[in-house]
Amino acid sequence: MNSATCQSYAPLFAIAFFGATLIAGDADPALAEKSSDTFSTVKSAKPARRPVALRGTVVPLSASCEATAKPYKNARAAYQAEAAQYWAEITRKKKIRRARKAKKLALRRADYVLVHPPEYKGPARPKCLNEATKKDPKPPTKSTLPLVSDFRSAARKLYGFQPRRTNEWEYKRIFAREALAVGLTPRQVVGVYALETGGIGPFYRQSGIFPVDNTCKPLKKNRGRPASTALSYAQLLAANTSIMARENGAAFAERLEAQANRASATRARDLRNKARIIRKMARDIGAGLKRYKGKSNWGKYRSFAKTQRGYAVHALLLDPDIGPWLQVHKLKKIVDGAKTRGFRNVSAAQLELMNLAGPGTGLEMMTKIGAQMPTANFFSRGGHDRNPVVKNRSARGLLNKLAERISAQMGKCGSKEFLAAFRDVSG
């Protein structure tokens, strides 16, 4: 970012602060739930289990600890006040941009905060403060975050649906064939896969969970902990899957029925049954959303996705007859939207940016002005601080970082196999 970009937007920020991080934003609410595994490794992951919320008992501070901690507490309070003012300005600027977009007015530099968020530079936290909090002997509470087994179980119980058994090679071949049929390139699709799954997959990969090692060989026991409901190659959240199923359920069902007309008797029966199930799911989603009056459209889907029926719908991604096409359809929609805004040849990094941040936000970050701006302009404070993927970068810097990571992970075993699948179905 150049010096002009880093100029202060208000007297409080006479000094340019650096420390931007990513990933989760409020421009695309889905991102607030999603946690990318881009910088995770199987080696560091622990055996899979549900995350727990640890409780703590606060012990009164000693007089010496109070004295030692006072400078730290004062510095933290000053930092928090400064940060609160910064993020309040971020929110104000976002409202201005939304209003200008609604009126179809061009965005200006003045519509952004031109500096990165402030960083805490005061004294370190005294050890005595850490010692003042002891673990509660009561058992920790389990998270309600579902696992892949929960998606499968709900689908079986509510719809009698069990994803067809498949293997990684078949799933990749089907995905590749679907992608090529709608004009997506191998580089675009495998680029998204490489970044979202670390280049190792597999198709049933849930965010935070590692079913295979770094050589793509299945582990005896899954490692890691679920970070969100993000699932499969494009790491779609459960709410995303429900949106796709409701908006495109009829088309998905008709397509399956068309395939059934060309299949053997047994295969045709299976495909027609899936078409029936998808239609029922689409109806159930519509009925379920009516229960969440007063919420935003995304809020309704997010609430539905947390129900047993929402879990069941998410299991569609695990079926090779449905999952690949559903994800390809989502990526194709993003690419088509970018084309209407003048981005004719969308790179893998640009597609991933729009997949991560949401199409609208991603496109804004790719404009001439937006590309120069700190990433804090495009994300909520909570999401911005949750995942330290980006620091001291503009939106363009983030895009370049994504391209760098994609390039590195295109050499991983899963990415190589995916590229081979594209060659296999096109040759």
N, C-alpha and C positions, 0 to 999 in steps of 0.2 A: 504494500500500500504506500502511495507516495505521500510526501509531507503535506500536500494540500488536503488530501483526504483525511489526514489525522488532525486537522485543526480543531480547536475547541468549538463546541456548539453553544456553550453557555459559560458564564464566568466560573462556575463550579469546576469546569473541566478545562482550565487554562493549560493543564498538562495532559498530553495524550496518554491514556492508560492502555495497556496491552494485557490480554489474557482471555481472549475469546475461546470458548469451547463449544462443542456440538454434542449430542445430537438429540433433539426432540423439540418440537416447536408447536406454537399455537396457530400458525398460519394454516397448517394442515394438522388437525387434532390427532390424527392417527399416529403421528410421530411422537406424541407425548407418551404413548404406550410402548412404542417400538424401541428395542435396544439392539443395535447392530453388533454382530460378532466379528466385524471386520478386523479388529485388532486383538482378537482372542486367539488362544492356541489350545490345542488339546492337552498339551503337556501340563499346563497350569490348572486345568480344570479338575474339580473334585467329583467323586461319585455323585450321580444325579439323585437329588431328593428335593422335596418342596422347600422353598426358602422359609425361614422362620423369623418372627419378630421378637428380638431379645428384650426382656424387661430389665429394668435397673432400679436399684434403691439408692437414693441420694443421701449421703452422709454429711452432716453439718461440717463446714470448713473450719479448720483451726485458725486462730488469730494470725499465725505466721503465714499460712497459706493465703488468707485473705489479703495480707500485705503484699505477698509475692505476686498474687494474681491481679491486683488492682491495675497496674499499667497495661496488662494484657486486656483486661475487660474494657478499659477506657478506649484502647486502640480499636478493639473489635466493634465497640459501639459506634465510634466515629466512622469506621469503614462501612458498617451496615447502613448508617444514615446516608452516606455518600452513594452506596450501591442502590439503595432504595430510590434515591432521587434520579439516578441514572436510568433505572428500569422504568420509573414512572414516565420519563421522557421517551423511552423506547415505545411504551404503550401509546403515548400521545401521538407520536409520529406514525405509528401503525394505523391509528384511526384516521389520520390525515390522508394516508395513502389509500386506505379503503374508500374513503369518500371521493377521492380523485379518480380512482378506478371506476367507481359507480357512475361517474359523470363522463367517463371515457376521456379523461384529461391525462396528459403525459406526466410522468413522475419526474421530480426535480431533485437535485442534491439537497435542497433545503427540506425535503420530506424525509430525510434520514438522519440518524445520529451518526456523526462522522468519526467517532472514537470508539475504541474497545472498552469493555466494562472495567471498572477499577479493580485492582488487585489488593489484597491485604498485604501490607508491608511492615506491620508492627511486630511486637515481641512474640516469640513462640508461646504456645499454650503451656503453662507450667504443669509439670508432672503431677503435682499434688491435686490438681483438678481432676485428672484421670483417676487417681486413686480414691477420690471422693465418691465415685460411682462404682458400686459393686453389683455383681450379677445377682439377680433375684433367684432364689432356690426353686421358685415355681417353674413348672415345665413351660417351655416356650410355646406360643400359639402357632399353628400351622397356617400357611398362606392358602388362599382359596384359588390360586392360579392353577388352571387345569393343565394336564399333561396330554400327550398324544393318546395315551390309553383312555383318557376321559372322553376325548372326541370320538374314538372308535366305539366305546361303550354306549354313549348317548345315541349314536347313529344306529347301532344295532337294536337298542331297546325301543326307541321311538319310531323308527322307520323300517326296521328289518333290513337295514343297509349295512353291508360289509364291503369295504373297498376291495376290488379284485386284486388278488395276490400278483405281485410283479417283482421285477428286479431293477436295479439301477440302470442297466444298459437299455432295457426296454423303455423305461420311463423317459430316459434321455432321448432315445430315438423318436418316440411319439412327440415329445416336446419340440424337438428339432423340426420334425415334419410339419407340425402345426405352425411353428414360427415362420418357416420358409413360405408356407402357403399364404400368409398375410403380408409378406414383404419385409419381415424383420431379418436382420443379418446375424450370422453366427457371432460376430464380434459384439454386437449389442446384447444379445441374449446371454452369451457366456460371460460377458463383462459383468452384467448384473449378478449372475450366479456366483462368479468369482468373489465379488465384494460381499454379497449377502451371506454366503456360506463359508467364506474363507477358501473357496476353491476345492472343497472336499465333499460338500453335500452332507448326507444324501437327500433324496426327495422327501423323506419323512422327518427331516431335521427341524426341530423346534428351536427358536432362539435361546441360546444359553446352554443347550444340550448337545453333547458330542457323542453320537452313536458309533463313529468310526475314528480311527487314528489318522495321523497326518499322511499315511500312505493309502488311505481309503479302505483299510481293512477293518471289518466290524470288530468292535470291542466286546469283550465278554459281558461287560456291564456299562451302560451309559455313564458318561462322566459329565459334570457340570450341573447347573441348576437352571430351571426355566426362568428366562428373563421377561418373557411376554408370550402372547399366543402366536407370534409371528411364525409362519410355517412354510416349508418347502423352498424351492429355488428362488422365488421372488420374495420370500418371507412376508407373506400377506397375513395381516392380523385377522382374528375371527370376525371382527366387524366388517373388514374389507370383503371377506368371503360372502357374508350375508348380503352385502350391497350388490355384489356381482350376481349372486343367485337370484335375488329378487328382480333386479333390472333385466337380467338376461335369461331367466329361468326357462321361459317359453322357447327361446332360440336354442338353448342348450338341449332341451327335451326334443325339439324337432330334429335337431342334428343327430341325436342318438337314434331316433326312430328311422331316420334316413339310412344310417349305418346298419340298422337291424334288417332293413329290406335287402341288404346285400350279403348278409351273414348266414351261417348255418343255423339250424333250428335252435340248438342249445344256446348259442351265442346271441341270436336274435332275441330270445326270451329274456336273457340277462340285460341286454341293452334297453329293451322296452320297459323292463321293470325299473331300471335307473331313470328313464325318462318320466315314468309315473311318480317316482320318489321326488325328483327335482321339482316337478310341478306342485306337489304337495308341500314341499319345503318352501317354495316361493309364496304359496298361499298362507302358510303358517307365519312366515316372516311379516307379511303385510298385516295379518291379524295381530301379531305380537307387538308391532310398532305402535298400534293404536293405544296400547296401555301406558305409553310414556308421553302423555300430554304435557305440553309446556317445555319440553326439551328441544334442543336443536336437532336437525336431521341426523348429524353425526352422533349426538348424544343418545338418540333413540336406538340407532344401530348398535352403539357400544353397549347399551343396557341389554338389548336383545342377545347380543353375542355372549353375555355372561350367563345366559340361561342354558338349560339342558338342550333345548332345541337349537340354540346358537352353537353349542358345542357340536351337535350332530351335523349341522350345515358345514362347519369347518372341516369335517372329515372328508368332504368332497375332494379336497386337495390331494388326498392320499390315493385316490382312484386313478389309474392310468388312462381311463376313458374320459375322465372329466377334468382332473387336476391340471394337466398340461395346458389344455385349451383355455381353461378359466384364467390361468396366469398369463398365457400369451395374449388373451383378449385384453387383460388389464394393461400390459405393456404396450400393445398396439394402440390402445386408446390414448396413452400418454404421448406416443410418437405422433399420432395424428393431430393431437392438440398442439404440439410443438410446431408442426408444419403450418398450421393456420396462423401462427405468430411469426412466421418467417424462418424458422429453423428447419431447413430442408434435409440436411444430413446430420441427424442426431448421433453423437458419439456415445460410446458405452458409458463414459463418465457423466455426460449430460443426462442420459436416460436414467442412470442410477441416482443422480442428484434429484431429478423429478420424482423418482420412485421413493426416495428417502424423505424429501421435504414436502412432497405433494406437487402435482403438476403446476398449479398457479404460482406457488412460492418458488419452485425451481426455475420457472421461466423468468420470473422477476430477478432472480439472482444471476441470470445469464444475460440480462440486458446490459447495455453499455454503462449506464449509471449504477445499476444494482450490483454489477460485478466488482465495483470498486469499494463497496460498503462492507463494514464489519459484519460478521455473521450474526451478531447479537440482534441486528435489525430484523431478522427473519425467524427468531425462535423465542419461546417463552423463557423466563429466567430459570424455572425449574429444569426444563429440558436442556437448556444451554449449559447448566452447571453439572448435569448428571453424567455426561460422557465426554471426557477430555480428548476428543479426537482432533479438534482444531484449536490452535492457539496462535495468536498474533497473525491471523490470516483474514484476508478479505473473502468475499464470496468467490471471486476468481481463484484465490489461493486454495479455497476448499475444493473447487472443481479440479484444480491441478493435482491436489493431494489424492482425490478419488481416482484420477487417471493413473497416478503413480502406483497406488495400491492395486488397482485392477491389473496393471501390467505385471506387477510382481506375482499376483495370485493366478494369473493365466497359466503359469507354469506348474501349478499344483496338479495332482493326480486326477481330481474330479474334473477340473477345467479341461485338461487334455482329453479325457474320455468324452466330455461333452462335445468338444470340437470334432472328435473322431465320429461321434454320432451324426453330426451335421454332414460330414463328408460321406458317411455311409448312406444316408437317406437321399442325398442329392446326386449320388453317383450311380 
